Amino acid sequence: MKKFKIRKASMLAGIATVVIALSLAFQQNKEWKAPDSAKDKKNPITSDDASIAAGKKIYEKDCINCHGKKGKGDGKDAANQDVTVADLTSSKVQSQTDGEIFWKVSEGRKPMPSNKKDHSDEQLWQTVNYLRTLGKSVKK
Ligand code: HEC
């Protein structure tokens, strides 16, 4: 009876390991979706020269090493990440609402760091305004 219990426990542990491994593998390529509540959040910061310049400064300090100068996902640290660094100029990113992009930049997702602790909401919206200009510089 005791032996049976041990076998059962190790079998359960085995199953759990497989499930965890599979979900981690799946997570790698899982699409990153902002929640619906983020989608409709309105950008309160007008996209003008001042806010774009402020966003560019933040980008060059905190994002460029991964996302690259033009946002193509080819910064100097990009190759060292286990997850492909997103191309911010792509229509996949640019088709999202300001609210969705704001949420992602704010929350981060490993290996991308969260930015909400060391940036104000205003700074994050300025970064969104700058990211929009990266989308525009790409020839379709
Ligand atoms: C350590 C590298 C790294 C840094 C630094 C970084 N990112 Fe990222 N970023 C990533 C990776 C990797 C992904 C893809 C994450 C995923 O799909 O799970 C990503 C995804 C994103 C996305 C979502 C793209 C999509 O597919 O919807 C946005 C927007 C973004 N980053 C903006 C920024 C901004 C703005 C900054 C700076 C404030 C920044 N990132 C800093 C690595 C980084």
Boltz pocket constraint, residues with backbone or C-beta under 6 A from the ligand:
constraints:
  - pocket:
      binder: B
      contacts: [[A, 27], [A, 28], [A, 30], [A, 32], [A, 58], [A, 59], [A, 62], [A, 63], [A, 64], [A, 65], [A, 66], [A, 67], [A, 77], [A, 81], [A, 83], [A, 84], [A, 85], [A, 86], [A, 88], [A, 92], [A, 93], [A, 101], [A, 104], [A, 105], [A, 109], [A, 110], [A, 111], [A, 112], [A, 113], [A, 115], [A, 127]]
      max_distance: 6.0
